[in-house]
C-alpha cells in the first residue's frame, strides 16, 4: 500500500507542476499576442490620413445687399396684404437704420 500512495502522490505532484507550467506558458503567449495586436492596431491607425480642418465660414454678404433683399421681401409682404402700412413703415425704418 505504501508504494501505491507514493505513486499516486508522485503523479499528483507531476500533474500539478505540469498544469502550473502550462498555465504560465499560456499567459505569456497571450500577453505576447496581445502586445502584437496592440502594435498592429497602433501602426494601422497611425498610417490613416489626418483630416483637414473644417473650412472657414463663408464671408458675410455685403450689408447693402442684405438691406436691399430685406426691403424687397418686406415690399412683397406688404403687397400680399400680410403687413399693414404702419408695420411696413416700422420695419422699413428698422432695416434702414440697422
CNS distance restraints for C-alpha pairs under 8 A (distance, minus, plus):
assign (resid   1 and name CA) (resid   5 and name CA) 6.40 0.50 0.50
assign (resid   2 and name CA) (resid   6 and name CA) 6.10 0.50 0.50
assign (resid   3 and name CA) (resid   7 and name CA) 6.15 0.50 0.50
assign (resid   4 and name CA) (resid   8 and name CA) 6.22 0.50 0.50
assign (resid   5 and name CA) (resid   9 and name CA) 5.97 0.50 0.50
assign (resid   6 and name CA) (resid  10 and name CA) 6.04 0.50 0.50
assign (resid   7 and name CA) (resid  11 and name CA) 6.13 0.50 0.50
assign (resid   8 and name CA) (resid  12 and name CA) 6.14 0.50 0.50
assign (resid   9 and name CA) (resid  13 and name CA) 6.22 0.50 0.50
assign (resid  10 and name CA) (resid  14 and name CA) 6.17 0.50 0.50
assign (resid  11 and name CA) (resid  15 and name CA) 5.99 0.50 0.50
assign (resid  12 and name CA) (resid  16 and name CA) 5.96 0.50 0.50
assign (resid  13 and name CA) (resid  17 and name CA) 6.09 0.50 0.50
assign (resid  14 and name CA) (resid  18 and name CA) 6.08 0.50 0.50
assign (resid  15 and name CA) (resid  19 and name CA) 6.09 0.50 0.50
assign (resid  16 and name CA) (resid  20 and name CA) 6.21 0.50 0.50
assign (resid  17 and name CA) (resid  21 and name CA) 6.15 0.50 0.50
assign (resid  18 and name CA) (resid  22 and name CA) 5.98 0.50 0.50
assign (resid  19 and name CA) (resid  23 and name CA) 6.09 0.50 0.50
assign (resid  20 and name CA) (resid  24 and name CA) 6.22 0.50 0.50
assign (resid  21 and name CA) (resid  25 and name CA) 6.18 0.50 0.50
assign (resid  22 and name CA) (resid  26 and name CA) 6.17 0.50 0.50
assign (resid  23 and name CA) (resid  27 and name CA) 6.22 0.50 0.50
assign (resid  24 and name CA) (resid  28 and name CA) 6.22 0.50 0.50
assign (resid  25 and name CA) (resid  29 and name CA) 6.09 0.50 0.50
assign (resid  26 and name CA) (resid  30 and name CA) 6.04 0.50 0.50
assign (resid  27 and name CA) (resid  31 and name CA) 6.13 0.50 0.50
assign (resid  28 and name CA) (resid  32 and name CA) 6.24 0.50 0.50
assign (resid  29 and name CA) (resid  33 and name CA) 6.21 0.50 0.50
assign (resid  30 and name CA) (resid  34 and name CA) 6.09 0.50 0.50
assign (resid  31 and name CA) (resid  35 and name CA) 6.15 0.50 0.50
assign (resid  32 and name CA) (resid  36 and name CA) 6.21 0.50 0.50
assign (resid  33 and name CA) (resid  37 and name CA) 6.10 0.50 0.50
assign (resid  34 and name CA) (resid  38 and name CA) 6.09 0.50 0.50
assign (resid  35 and name CA) (resid  39 and name CA) 6.15 0.50 0.50
assign (resid  36 and name CA) (resid  40 and name CA) 6.18 0.50 0.50
assign (resid  37 and name CA) (resid  41 and name CA) 6.04 0.50 0.50
assign (resid  38 and name CA) (resid  42 and name CA) 6.17 0.50 0.50
assign (resid  39 and name CA) (resid  43 and name CA) 6.18 0.50 0.50
assign (resid  40 and name CA) (resid  44 and name CA) 6.02 0.50 0.50
assign (resid  41 and name CA) (resid  45 and name CA) 6.31 0.50 0.50
assign (resid  42 and name CA) (resid  46 and name CA) 5.89 0.50 0.50
assign (resid  43 and name CA) (resid  47 and name CA) 6.31 0.50 0.50
assign (resid  44 and name CA) (resid  48 and name CA) 6.87 0.50 0.50
assign (resid  61 and name CA) (resid  65 and name CA) 7.09 0.50 0.50
assign (resid  61 and name CA) (resid  66 and name CA) 6.88 0.50 0.50
assign (resid  62 and name CA) (resid  66 and name CA) 6.40 0.50 0.50
assign (resid  63 and name CA) (resid  67 and name CA) 6.15 0.50 0.50
assign (resid  64 and name CA) (resid  68 and name CA) 6.16 0.50 0.50
assign (resid  65 and name CA) (resid  69 and name CA) 6.14 0.50 0.50
assign (resid  66 and name CA) (resid  70 and name CA) 6.10 0.50 0.50
assign (resid  67 and name CA) (resid  71 and name CA) 6.08 0.50 0.50
assign (resid  67 and name CA) (resid  95 and name CA) 6.36 0.50 0.50
assign (resid  67 and name CA) (resid  96 and name CA) 7.10 0.50 0.50
assign (resid  68 and name CA) (resid  72 and name CA) 6.22 0.50 0.50
assign (resid  69 and name CA) (resid  73 and name CA) 6.25 0.50 0.50
assign (resid  70 and name CA) (resid  74 and name CA) 6.06 0.50 0.50
assign (resid  70 and name CA) (resid  95 and name CA) 7.40 0.50 0.50
assign (resid  71 and name CA) (resid  75 and name CA) 6.07 0.50 0.50
assign (resid  71 and name CA) (resid  92 and name CA) 6.77 0.50 0.50
assign (resid  71 and name CA) (resid  95 and name CA) 7.43 0.50 0.50
assign (resid  72 and name CA) (resid  76 and name CA) 6.25 0.50 0.50
assign (resid  73 and name CA) (resid  77 and name CA) 6.28 0.50 0.50
assign (resid  74 and name CA) (resid  78 and name CA) 6.30 0.50 0.50
assign (resid  74 and name CA) (resid  88 and name CA) 6.95 0.50 0.50
assign (resid  74 and name CA) (resid  91 and name CA) 7.77 0.50 0.50
assign (resid  74 and name CA) (resid  92 and name CA) 7.59 0.50 0.50
assign (resid  75 and name CA) (resid  79 and name CA) 6.15 0.50 0.50
assign (resid  75 and name CA) (resid  88 and name CA) 7.69 0.50 0.50
assign (resid  76 and name CA) (resid  80 and name CA) 6.14 0.50 0.50
assign (resid  77 and name CA) (resid  81 and name CA) 6.36 0.50 0.50
assign (resid  77 and name CA) (resid  82 and name CA) 5.29 0.50 0.50
assign (resid  77 and name CA) (resid  83 and name CA) 5.97 0.50 0.50
assign (resid  78 and name CA) (resid  82 and name CA) 5.74 0.50 0.50
assign (resid  78 and name CA) (resid  83 and name CA) 4.77 0.50 0.50
assign (resid  78 and name CA) (resid  84 and name CA) 6.58 0.50 0.50
assign (resid  78 and name CA) (resid  85 and name CA) 7.38 0.50 0.50
assign (resid  78 and name CA) (resid  88 and name CA) 6.57 0.50 0.50
assign (resid  83 and name CA) (resid  87 and name CA) 5.81 0.50 0.50
assign (resid  83 and name CA) (resid  88 and name CA) 6.02 0.50 0.50
assign (resid  84 and name CA) (resid  88 and name CA) 6.08 0.50 0.50
assign (resid  85 and name CA) (resid  89 and name CA) 6.16 0.50 0.50
assign (resid  86 and name CA) (resid  90 and name CA) 6.22 0.50 0.50
assign (resid  87 and name CA) (resid  91 and name CA) 6.15 0.50 0.50
assign (resid  88 and name CA) (resid  92 and name CA) 5.95 0.50 0.50
assign (resid  89 and name CA) (resid  93 and name CA) 6.15 0.50 0.50
assign (resid  90 and name CA) (resid  94 and name CA) 6.30 0.50 0.50
assign (resid  91 and name CA) (resid  95 and name CA) 6.14 0.50 0.50
assign (resid  92 and name CA) (resid  96 and name CA) 6.19 0.50 0.50
assign (resid  93 and name CA) (resid  97 and name CA) 6.15 0.50 0.50
assign (resid  94 and name CA) (resid  98 and name CA) 6.07 0.50 0.50
